[in-house]
Amino acid sequence: MLLNFRVLGSLVWVLALFVLAATVQADVGVGAKPISDAELIMDGSRKMLDEKWTYWQGPGFASSLPVKWKVVEDPVDEGTVIMTDDPAAAGGKYGAADLVTKKKYTDFRLHVEFLVSQPGGNSGVYLQNRYEIQVLDGDKTPHGMGAIINETESPYEHYNGVGQWNAYDVLFRAARFEDGKLVHKALATVYFNGKKVHQNQIINQVWGGARSGLDGGNDGGKGITDTPGGLKLQAEGHDVRYRNIWIKDVELTEANTDFESNE
């Protein structure tokens, strides 16, 4: 009987671990629904696009309002999604027609789903309109798919490929300042299609110059300022599509972006 109780106890423990793992991973990956108190900011509709988003009018801006990004049919599932193909960005002119949220953020939990329609498709998800998580089909370098650009390796093995939906889930802590001086750099943990690929990754700077985002032209991208920024999506003249984007303001007092530690 003792053996049976031990076996039963082991089974209960394994089941508990399984349930815990399922709970931790239930809100990441393709199709993840907004967590409690998160705000849905892109549902594939024109109405929400106009309500929540505008152009980032940085030094390379070349488009004009209203937003020219298209509402198109979801190529995989039912419904509509948003397509990046703004004519002003044709030829890879990043910064010419990038979208940014009207609301600005400091620390946050983010979910973004994207689909690259053609080989070589290029876009990017910018945290605080500064730090890019790359969307670039075919690139497995630190400048490539899933990389915090030029800061990490590309977790390309987790990419679902052209014509399929992919998801980034991010917990982000903004840079911290004391008396106007940078004391802690930005920090992020990232899941790519439900797999943790970057944990408590320090982000050193903005890459790509002034046209890439806030502070990009400040001391070569190293001059980060103490200002919040919106979530930005990059237009590079390619057919990349977005849907099911939600975000939640959080306050991370500790320099830790691990999902499980901040639930």
N, C-alpha and C positions, 0 to 999 in steps of 0.2 A: 504493500500500500504506500509505503514511504517513497518508493521509486516512482509510483504513479503520480504522487503529489509533486515530486521533483520534475517529472516530465511535463505535468500540467503547468507548473510554475514557469518552466522554460518556454512553453508554448505561449503563455500569456505575455511573457516578456518580449518574445519575438513579435507577437501581434501588436503590442504597444509600440515597439520601434517602427513597425510597418506603418501604423496609423500616424505616428509622429512624422515620419518621412513624407507620407502622403500629404499631411497637413502643411508642412513646410513648402512643398513643391506645388501645391494646388493653385497658388496665385502667380505662378510664373509660366512662361512658355506660350505658344500660339493658342489663342482663344481664351486666355486668362481674363476673368471678369474683374472689374474694379474692386479693390479692397475697401473696407469700411472707411468712409470719409474721403475717399479719392474722388477727383473730378474727372469725368469723361470730357476730353477736349478735342477729339476727332472721332466722329462716328460715320464718316463717309458722306455726310450731307452738306449741301451748299450753305444751309442755314448756320450750322455749327462752324464751318470754315470761316464765314464772315464774322461770326460773333466772337470767336476765340483767337483768330489769327490775323496777322497783317504781314507786310513785307518788312524785312530788316533793311532800313535805308542807310546802309554803310557806304564807304567810299567807292564801291564798285556797283552800286545800285543803278539799274538801267530799265526797270519795268515801271509799271504805274498801277495805281488802284483803279478799279477793284482788282482783287487777286486773279491772276490769269491761270493759276493751276486748275486742272480740270476735274470734274466729278465724272467718274466712269464706272462701268460695271465691274464688279469683283470677278476676276477671271477664274477663280476657284470655287467660291461659295456664292450664296445669294446676297444681294444688296449692292451698294455702291461704295466706292473707295476714292481716295484723292490721288491724283497723278501729278508728278513733278514737272512735267514737260512744258515749262514756261518758255515761250519763244525768245525772251530776252537773254536766256542762259544758253542758247544754242552754241555749240562749239566748246562747251566746258567752262563757260564764264561764271565760275563760282562767285557768289556775292552779288550777282546781277539781279537775282529774283528769288533769294532765299526767304522762306517763311519763318516767322517767329511769333510766339504767343504774345498776346497783348499783356498778359500777366507776367510778372517777373518773380523769380524764385531764388531762395537761398539754399536750404537743405530740402531734399525731396526724395520720394520714392516714385519711380517712373516705369511705365510699361509702354512699349512701342512695337507695332507690327509692321513689317515692310515686305514687299515682293519686288524682286528685280525681274523685269520682263524680258530683257535681252542680254546675251553674253556681254560682259564688260560694263554693264550698267553701274552707274556711279551716283551716289548721293552722300548723305551723312547726317547723323543725329548729334546735335551740339548741346551739351549740358551747360546751362547758364549762358548760352550763346558764346561759349568760349572753347570748351573742351570737346573734341569730336570723337565719337564712336563711329568708326568708318563703316560705310556701306559701299563695297566695291567688289563686284563679281570678278573672280579670276585672280585676285591678288592675295597671296598668302604671306606677304612680308609684314613687318611692323607698320606699314602704311596700308595694310589690307583689311579685308573683311573681319569685323568683330574686334579689331584692335582699338584700344584707346590710342589714337594715332601717334605714332613715333614714341610711345611710352611703353607699349607691351608688344608681345608677339601676337600674330593673328591666330585665333582659335578656329581656323578654317574648317577643321574636321567636323564641326558642329553645324555648319551651314547646310540648309536644306536644298540649295541650288536654285537655278533660274526657274521662274514660273511657279515657285512654291512660297508660301508664307513663312516668315521667320519672325522671331521676337527677341527683343532686348528687354531685360528687366534690370533696373539700376537702383541702387541706394547711393545717394550722393551727398557728400558733406562739403560745403563751400570752404574756400580759404578763410582763415581767421587772422584778424589783425588786432594789434594792441598799440595804442598811441600812433595810429597811422602806419605802423610797420607790420609787414607780413610775418606771422609767427608760426602758422601751420598752413601747409599747402593743401589744395583740394584733394579729396579722397573719394574713391568709388569702389563699390563691389558690383560686378556685372554678371548676369546669367544670360547665356545665348541659347535659345531654344531649350530652356529648362535646365541647362548644365552650367554650373558655376565655372566661369572662365577667368575672372579677375577678382581678387579678394584684397580689400583694403589697399588698392593701388594708389600710390601717390601720383598726382598729375602735376608736372613741373611748370608747364607753360602753355600758352596758346600757340599753335603751329599754323603756318600758312600766310602770315602777314596780315595787314590791316583789313583786307577784304574778307578774311576768314571769320572774324567775329570780334567781340569786345576785347580790348587790350591787345589785339593781334599786332598792332603797330606801335605798341608801347614797349620800348627797350627790347625789341626783337621778340615780343611775345612773353617776355619774362616779367614785365611790369604789371602784374595783376593788381587790380584796384578793388577796393572794398565796396562793391556795388552789386546788387542782385542782377540777374539777367533772365531772359525768357528761354524757353525750349525752342531751338531752331532746327529746321529741316532744310537741307541744301538742295538747290536745283543746279544740275550740271548739264542740262540739255539732254537728259536720258529719261526713259520711261521706267521710273521707279514709283511704286504705289504704296500708300500708307493707309492704315485703318486702326481702329481700336487703340487709340492712344489715351492713356489716363495717367494722372499725376496726383500726388498727395504731398502737401506741405508737412514736413516733420522738423523737429529740432533735435539735432544730434550734438549734445553737450560734450560727449566724449569723442575722441578721434578714432571712431570705429564704425565702419559701414557694413559689418557682417549682418546679414538678414536675420539670422536666428537670435542674435544678441539684442536686436532692436525691435522684436515683436511685442 
